[in-house]
C-alpha cells in the first residue's frame, strides 16, 4: 500500500494543510506509519500524541494513532492541550521516544497540521520529506502497537510553576495580570495555572473553540491584542499576556498598552538569565532588533544571530549549549532550568520571575528600551520557483557593491540608517522584508533600498501576503 501527499503539505518545519482539500485522515494515517517506521528503525518504541482545539483535530488524532500502532509503535495519548504540553510529555517521560502534536498553530480555522519531536530532537526538513518518500514507496514496517491514555496536564502545570522557585510570594500576590487564550488550546491550562498563582488574574477567551469567534489566535499581529489592551487599560492591570492557537508563541503588552515584541521580551529574559550564567550565548533570529544583540553584549553575553524557524533555532541551541533563544515571532526557548523547547506558558512564568528578580515592573523594563522605529514583517507573494533566486541575486549585487551584509538567512544589510532584511519564507511562496531605524526618515531610506533591489530583480513590493 502506498500513499501520496499533496505537494504543499510537507513543509520545512512541520506538516500543514487545508482540511478536506490538501490534508485528510489518510494523510494522518500515513504520517503515523512513516513516523513509527523511522522511530523503530532508530530503536524507539513509544510516542506521545496530543492535539489542539481545532474542529478537525480529534479525527486526525484517531487516524494518526491507527497509523502509529499499525507500524508497531506504542502510543501514549495525552489528549487536548497546548503543543508545549506534548513537548513536555515527550521530554519528561522516560518511556517515551518521540511526540506528535496535531495542530494548525496560528493558521485559519480550516487548516491543521503536525509538529513532531524525535528522540529528543526536532523533526524537520529532510525528516519530513522522508515521510513522503516512505509513503510513496509503501516502505512501512508492520506491527500491533498498543494505545493508552495518560493525564499530564496537572504535572505539566506544576512543572511550569517551578519557574517561580525562589520568587517572593508576597510580591507575587500584588500582581494584576490579564491572560488572553484566544479560544486556542491553552485555555484550560491557563485556568489551572492562574488558579495556583498568587495575585489577581483576568482571563479572556479560555473556552476552546476551533472557529476562533473572538479574534484570531496570533499575538504577533497587533490587531489581535485589542481585547487584551482594553482590559489592561480598563482595570489598570500591570501587564497582559496572549498566546497563539497552540501555545508555543507568546505576545505581551505592558501596563501602558505598549506591545513587547518577541525580541524585546528576549532582552528582559537575557538580563535575567545572564545574571545566573555570565557570558552565555543568547540566540535570536535574523529578524530581531539590533538593540537586542547590543543589549546581550552589554550584559556580558554572546549574541548569536541565526536562521528563522523554531526547528532550526532548537538545533542551534543544542549545538552551542545556549540557555536561551527566541524569535521575533514570539517563540521563546528556555534551556535554562527547562527543556529547551518553545513554551509560551513557561515564557509567561519567566517574565513574572524576571520582573521580580530584576526588581522592576514589566512596564519599567519595557520603558527602558531604546526607541527604534521598525516595520512589521512585510510579506509579499513571489513564485515558489523564483523566491530563493531573487534573494541570491540581491546578495550578489550587494556583495559586489561592498555593502555590510550578513547572509545567515537571506540578506541582512547594515547601514548608518539601521538595517534591512530580505529573506525567502521556508513555508510559503513569499519573500519577507523588515527594516529598523532610529527615525522615520532613516526607515524610509531603508525601504527605498529594498524596493530598488527588488526592482532590479523585476519585482515590486505589491500585495501583502497573509501568513
C-alpha positions as CSV (number, residue, x, y, z in Angstrom):
1,X,0.0,0.0,0.0
2,X,1.3,3.4,-0.9
3,X,0.2,7.0,-0.3
4,X,1.0,10.3,-2.0
5,X,0.8,13.6,-0.1
6,X,-0.4,16.8,-1.6
7,X,2.8,18.7,-2.8
8,X,2.1,21.7,-0.5
9,X,1.7,19.8,2.8
10,X,5.2,18.5,3.7
11,X,7.0,21.7,4.8
12,X,10.3,22.7,6.2
13,X,9.4,22.9,9.9
14,X,6.1,20.9,10.1
15,X,3.3,19.4,8.1
16,X,0.3,21.7,7.3
17,X,-2.7,21.7,5.0
18,X,-6.3,22.7,4.5
19,X,-8.7,20.1,5.8
20,X,-10.7,18.3,3.1
21,X,-8.6,20.0,0.4
22,X,-4.9,19.2,0.9
23,X,-5.0,17.3,4.2
24,X,-7.2,14.4,5.4
25,X,-7.3,11.3,7.6
26,X,-5.5,9.2,5.0
27,X,-2.5,11.7,5.3
28,X,-2.7,11.4,9.1
29,X,-2.6,7.6,8.9
30,X,0.4,7.7,6.5
31,X,2.3,10.1,8.8
32,X,1.7,7.7,11.7
33,X,3.0,4.8,9.6
34,X,6.1,6.7,8.4
35,X,7.0,8.2,11.8
36,X,6.6,4.9,13.5
37,X,8.8,3.1,10.9
38,X,11.6,5.7,11.3
39,X,11.3,5.5,15.1
40,X,11.5,1.7,15.2
41,X,14.5,1.7,12.8
42,X,16.2,4.1,15.2
43,X,15.5,1.9,18.2
44,X,12.4,3.7,19.6
45,X,9.2,2.1,20.7
46,X,6.8,4.7,22.1
47,X,5.3,8.0,21.0
48,X,3.2,10.6,22.9
49,X,0.3,12.2,20.9
50,X,-1.6,15.4,21.6
51,X,-3.9,17.7,19.7
52,X,-5.1,21.3,19.7
53,X,-8.7,22.7,19.9
54,X,-9.4,22.7,16.2
55,X,-12.7,21.0,15.0
56,X,-10.7,18.6,12.8
57,X,-8.1,17.6,15.4
58,X,-9.8,14.6,17.1
59,X,-10.5,12.7,13.8
60,X,-6.9,13.3,12.7
61,X,-5.7,12.1,16.1
62,X,-7.6,8.8,15.7
63,X,-6.1,8.2,12.2
64,X,-2.6,9.1,13.4
65,X,-2.8,6.7,16.3
66,X,-4.1,4.0,13.9
67,X,-1.0,4.6,11.7
68,X,1.5,4.6,14.5
69,X,0.1,1.4,16.1
70,X,-0.2,-0.2,12.7
71,X,3.5,0.1,12.3
72,X,4.2,-1.4,15.7
73,X,4.8,1.6,17.9
74,X,3.0,2.1,21.3
75,X,1.1,5.3,21.8
76,X,0.6,7.5,24.9
77,X,-2.5,9.7,24.2
78,X,-2.3,12.9,26.3
79,X,-5.5,14.4,24.8
80,X,-6.2,18.1,24.0
81,X,-3.7,20.7,25.1
82,X,-1.0,23.2,24.0
83,X,1.9,22.0,21.9
84,X,4.4,22.5,24.7
85,X,2.4,20.1,26.9
86,X,3.1,17.5,24.2
87,X,6.8,18.5,24.2
88,X,6.8,18.2,28.0
89,X,5.3,14.7,27.8
90,X,8.0,13.7,25.3
91,X,10.8,15.3,27.2
92,X,9.9,14.3,30.8
93,X,8.6,10.7,30.4
94,X,11.4,8.2,30.4
95,X,9.5,5.6,28.4
96,X,8.6,8.0,25.5
97,X,10.9,8.3,22.5
98,X,9.1,10.9,20.4
99,X,6.0,13.0,20.2
100,X,3.5,14.3,17.6
101,X,1.1,17.3,18.2
102,X,-1.8,17.7,15.8
103,X,-2.1,21.5,15.4
104,X,-2.8,24.2,12.9
105,X,-0.9,26.6,15.1
106,X,-1.9,30.2,14.2
107,X,-3.3,29.4,10.8
108,X,-7.0,29.9,9.9
109,X,-9.6,27.6,11.3
110,X,-9.8,25.3,8.2
111,X,-6.1,24.4,8.5
112,X,-4.5,21.7,10.5
113,X,-1.1,20.0,10.7
114,X,1.5,18.1,12.7
115,X,4.6,19.2,14.8
116,X,7.0,16.4,15.7
117,X,9.9,15.6,18.0
118,X,12.0,12.5,17.5
119,X,14.2,11.1,20.3
120,X,14.7,14.5,21.9
121,X,15.4,16.5,18.8
122,X,13.2,18.5,16.4
123,X,11.9,16.5,13.4
124,X,12.0,18.8,10.3
125,X,13.5,19.4,6.8
126,X,14.7,16.1,5.4
127,X,13.0,14.1,8.2
128,X,9.6,15.4,6.9
129,X,10.5,14.7,3.3
130,X,11.5,11.2,4.3
131,X,7.9,10.6,5.4
132,X,6.8,11.4,1.9
133,X,9.4,9.0,0.4
134,X,8.3,6.2,2.7
135,X,4.7,6.7,1.9
136,X,5.3,6.8,-1.9
137,X,7.2,3.5,-1.7
138,X,4.9,2.0,0.9
139,X,8.1,1.3,2.8
140,X,6.4,0.9,6.2
141,X,7.1,-1.5,9.0
142,X,4.1,-3.5,10.3
143,X,3.1,-4.4,13.8
144,X,0.5,-4.2,16.5
145,X,1.3,-1.3,18.8
146,X,-0.8,-0.5,21.9
147,X,-2.5,2.7,22.9
148,X,-3.0,4.1,26.4
149,X,-4.4,7.4,27.8
150,X,-2.2,9.4,30.2
151,X,-3.1,12.6,32.1
152,X,-0.2,15.0,32.0
153,X,-1.9,18.4,32.4
154,X,-1.6,18.7,36.2
155,X,2.0,17.5,36.2
156,X,2.8,20.0,33.3
157,X,1.2,22.9,35.3
158,X,3.3,22.0,38.4
159,X,6.4,22.0,36.2
160,X,5.6,25.4,34.8
161,X,5.3,26.8,38.3
162,X,8.8,25.7,39.2
163,X,9.9,28.7,37.1
164,X,8.9,30.8,40.1
165,X,11.0,29.0,42.6
166,X,12.7,31.5,44.9
167,X,10.4,34.4,44.0
168,X,8.7,36.1,46.9
169,X,5.1,35.0,47.2
170,X,4.1,38.3,48.9
171,X,5.4,40.2,45.9
172,X,3.5,37.8,43.6
173,X,0.3,38.4,45.4
174,X,0.5,42.1,44.4
175,X,0.5,41.3,40.7
176,X,-2.6,42.0,38.5
177,X,-2.3,40.3,35.1
178,X,-4.5,39.7,32.0
179,X,-4.2,36.4,30.0
180,X,-5.8,36.0,26.6
181,X,-6.1,32.4,25.3
182,X,-7.8,33.5,22.1
183,X,-10.1,30.4,22.3
184,X,-7.0,28.3,21.5
185,X,-5.7,25.1,23.1
186,X,-4.1,27.0,26.1
187,X,-7.4,27.9,27.7
188,X,-7.8,25.0,30.2
189,X,-4.1,25.2,31.0
190,X,-4.3,28.9,31.8
191,X,-7.3,28.4,34.0
192,X,-5.4,25.7,36.1
193,X,-2.1,27.7,36.1
194,X,-3.6,31.0,37.3
195,X,-5.7,29.2,39.9
196,X,-2.4,28.2,41.5
197,X,-0.7,31.6,41.2
198,X,-1.0,34.3,43.9
199,X,-2.3,37.7,42.7
200,X,-5.2,38.8,40.6
201,X,-5.8,37.3,37.2
202,X,-8.2,38.2,34.4
203,X,-8.7,35.6,31.8
204,X,-10.1,36.1,28.3
205,X,-11.4,33.5,25.9
206,X,-10.3,30.4,27.7
207,X,-13.2,28.3,26.2
208,X,-11.6,26.2,23.5
209,X,-13.3,26.9,20.2
210,X,-11.6,26.0,16.9
211,X,-13.6,28.6,15.0
212,X,-11.9,31.4,17.0
213,X,-15.0,33.6,17.4
214,X,-13.4,36.5,19.2
215,X,-10.1,37.2,17.4
216,X,-7.5,35.2,15.5
217,X,-5.0,33.5,17.9
218,X,-1.9,35.1,16.6
219,X,-0.3,37.5,19.1
220,X,2.3,38.8,16.7
221,X,-0.4,40.8,14.9
222,X,-1.2,43.9,17.0
223,X,-4.8,43.9,15.9
224,X,-5.3,40.6,17.7
225,X,-4.2,42.2,21.0
226,X,-7.1,44.8,21.1
227,X,-9.1,42.9,23.7
228,X,-6.0,42.4,25.9
229,X,-5.2,46.1,25.7
230,X,-8.8,47.1,26.5
231,X,-8.9,45.0,29.7
232,X,-5.4,46.1,30.9
233,X,-6.5,49.8,30.4
234,X,-9.9,49.4,31.9
235,X,-8.8,47.6,35.0
236,X,-5.4,49.3,35.2
237,X,-3.5,46.0,35.3
238,X,0.2,45.5,35.5
239,X,0.6,43.8,32.1
240,X,-1.1,41.4,29.7
241,X,-0.1,38.1,28.0
242,X,-1.5,36.5,24.9
243,X,-1.0,33.1,23.3
244,X,-1.2,31.7,19.8
245,X,-3.6,28.8,18.9
246,X,-1.3,26.0,20.2
247,X,0.6,27.8,22.9
248,X,4.1,27.9,21.6
249,X,4.2,31.6,20.9
250,X,3.7,34.4,23.3
251,X,2.6,38.0,23.0
252,X,2.7,40.7,25.7
253,X,1.8,44.2,26.5
254,X,2.9,46.4,29.4
255,X,0.7,48.4,31.7
256,X,0.6,51.3,29.3
257,X,-0.7,49.1,26.4
258,X,2.7,49.1,24.6
259,X,3.4,45.8,22.8
260,X,6.5,44.0,24.0
261,X,7.7,42.2,20.8
262,X,9.5,38.9,20.7
263,X,13.0,40.5,20.6
264,X,12.1,42.9,23.4
265,X,10.9,40.0,25.6
266,X,14.2,38.4,24.9
267,X,16.1,41.5,26.2
268,X,14.3,41.0,29.5
269,X,14.9,37.3,29.7
270,X,18.5,37.7,28.7
271,X,19.2,40.1,31.5
272,X,17.7,37.6,34.0
273,X,19.5,34.5,32.6
274,X,22.9,36.2,32.2
275,X,22.9,37.1,35.9
276,X,22.8,33.4,36.6
277,X,25.0,32.3,33.6
278,X,27.5,35.1,32.9
279,X,29.0,35.0,29.4
280,X,26.3,32.6,28.0
281,X,25.3,32.5,24.3
282,X,21.9,34.0,23.6
283,X,20.4,33.2,20.1
284,X,17.9,35.3,18.2
285,X,16.7,35.1,14.6
286,X,17.7,37.4,11.8
287,X,14.5,39.4,12.1
288,X,15.4,40.6,15.7
289,X,16.3,44.2,16.5
290,X,19.9,45.4,16.6
291,X,19.0,46.7,20.1
292,X,18.7,43.1,21.3
293,X,22.1,42.0,20.1
294,X,23.7,45.1,21.5
295,X,22.0,44.6,24.9
296,X,23.1,41.0,25.1
297,X,26.7,42.2,24.5
298,X,26.3,45.0,27.1
299,X,25.1,42.4,29.7
300,X,28.3,40.3,29.0
301,X,26.6,37.6,26.9
302,X,27.5,36.3,23.5
303,X,24.8,37.3,21.0
304,X,24.3,34.9,18.1
305,X,22.1,35.7,15.1
306,X,20.6,32.6,13.5
307,X,18.1,31.5,10.9
308,X,14.4,31.9,11.4
309,X,12.4,28.7,12.2
310,X,11.7,27.0,15.5
311,X,13.3,23.7,14.5
312,X,16.5,25.5,13.2
313,X,16.8,27.5,16.4
314,X,16.3,24.5,18.7
315,X,19.0,22.6,16.7
316,X,21.4,25.6,17.1
317,X,20.8,25.8,20.8
318,X,21.8,22.2,21.3
319,X,24.9,22.7,19.2
320,X,26.0,25.9,21.1
321,X,24.6,25.0,24.6
322,X,22.8,28.3,24.6
323,X,20.5,28.6,27.7
324,X,18.1,31.0,25.9
325,X,16.9,31.7,22.4
326,X,14.0,33.5,20.7
327,X,12.4,34.6,17.5
328,X,10.6,37.8,16.5
329,X,7.5,35.7,16.1
330,X,7.2,35.0,19.8
331,X,8.8,31.6,20.0
332,X,10.9,31.6,23.2
333,X,13.2,28.7,24.1
334,X,14.5,28.2,27.6
335,X,17.1,25.6,28.2
336,X,18.0,27.4,31.4
337,X,16.2,25.4,34.1
338,X,13.8,24.0,31.4
339,X,13.9,21.6,28.4
340,X,14.9,24.0,25.5
341,X,11.7,23.9,23.6
342,X,9.3,26.8,22.8
343,X,6.7,27.1,25.5
344,X,4.7,30.3,25.7
345,X,3.2,29.4,29.1
346,X,6.6,28.9,30.6
347,X,7.8,32.1,28.9
348,X,4.9,33.9,30.7
349,X,6.0,32.5,34.1
350,X,9.6,33.5,33.4
351,X,8.5,37.1,32.6
352,X,6.9,37.3,36.0
353,X,10.1,35.8,37.6
354,X,12.4,38.2,35.6
355,X,10.4,41.2,36.8
356,X,10.7,40.0,40.4
357,X,14.4,39.2,40.2
358,X,15.4,42.4,38.3
359,X,13.3,44.5,40.8
360,X,11.4,46.4,38.0
361,X,7.9,46.2,36.8
362,X,7.2,44.9,33.3
363,X,6.2,48.5,32.3
364,X,9.6,49.9,33.6
365,X,11.5,47.2,31.7
366,X,9.7,48.0,28.5
367,X,10.1,51.7,29.0
368,X,13.8,51.4,29.4
369,X,14.3,50.0,25.9
370,X,15.7,52.2,23.1
371,X,13.0,53.8,21.0
372,X,13.5,52.5,17.5
373,X,11.2,52.6,14.5
374,X,10.7,49.4,12.6
375,X,8.3,47.8,10.1
376,X,6.4,44.7,10.9
377,X,7.2,41.7,8.8
378,X,6.3,42.7,5.2
379,X,5.3,39.6,3.3
380,X,4.7,39.6,-0.5
381,X,3.9,36.8,-2.9
382,X,6.7,35.6,-5.2
383,X,6.5,32.5,-7.3
384,X,8.0,29.5,-5.4
385,X,10.4,28.8,-8.2
386,X,11.7,32.4,-8.1
387,X,11.9,33.3,-4.3
388,X,15.3,31.9,-3.4
389,X,16.8,33.1,-6.7
390,X,15.8,36.7,-6.0
391,X,17.5,36.6,-2.7
392,X,20.7,35.2,-4.3
393,X,20.6,38.0,-6.9
394,X,20.2,40.7,-4.3
395,X,23.1,39.1,-2.3
396,X,25.4,39.1,-5.3
397,X,24.7,42.7,-6.1
398,X,25.2,43.9,-2.5
399,X,28.4,42.0,-2.1
400,X,29.7,43.5,-5.4
401,X,28.9,46.9,-4.1
402,X,30.8,46.4,-0.8
403,X,27.6,46.6,1.4
404,X,27.7,45.3,5.0
405,X,25.8,42.0,4.5
406,X,25.0,39.2,6.9
407,X,23.9,36.2,4.9
408,X,22.9,33.8,7.7
409,X,19.3,33.6,6.4
410,X,18.6,35.7,3.3
411,X,20.3,39.1,3.4
412,X,20.5,41.4,6.4
413,X,22.1,44.7,5.4
414,X,23.5,47.2,8.0
415,X,23.8,50.9,7.0
416,X,24.3,54.1,9.0
417,X,20.4,54.4,9.0
418,X,19.9,51.0,10.7
419,X,19.3,47.6,8.9
420,X,17.0,45.9,6.5
421,X,16.3,42.3,5.8
422,X,15.1,40.3,2.8
423,X,14.6,36.5,3.1
424,X,12.6,33.8,1.4
425,X,10.0,32.0,3.6
426,X,10.6,28.3,4.0
427,X,6.9,27.6,4.3
428,X,5.2,29.8,1.8
429,X,5.7,31.3,-1.7
430,X,6.6,34.7,-0.1
431,X,9.5,37.0,0.4
432,X,9.8,38.6,3.8
433,X,11.2,42.1,4.4
434,X,11.8,44.1,7.5
435,X,13.7,47.3,8.4
436,X,14.6,49.2,11.5
437,X,16.0,52.7,12.1
438,X,16.2,55.3,14.8
439,X,13.8,57.7,12.9
440,X,11.2,57.7,10.1
441,X,13.5,59.4,7.5
442,X,16.0,56.6,8.1
443,X,13.4,53.9,7.8
444,X,12.1,55.5,4.5
445,X,15.6,55.3,3.1
446,X,16.0,51.7,4.1
447,X,12.7,50.8,2.5
448,X,13.8,52.6,-0.7
449,X,16.9,50.4,-0.8
450,X,14.7,47.3,-0.5
451,X,12.5,48.5,-3.3
452,X,15.4,49.4,-5.5
453,X,16.9,45.9,-5.1
454,X,13.5,44.2,-5.8
455,X,13.1,46.4,-8.9
456,X,16.5,45.3,-10.2
457,X,15.2,41.7,-10.0
458,X,12.0,42.6,-11.8
459,X,9.7,42.7,-8.7
460,X,7.9,45.2,-6.7
461,X,6.6,45.1,-3.1
462,X,3.0,44.7,-4.2
463,X,0.2,42.9,-2.5
464,X,1.0,42.0,1.1
465,X,0.6,38.2,1.5
466,X,-1.1,36.9,4.7
467,X,0.5,34.4,7.0
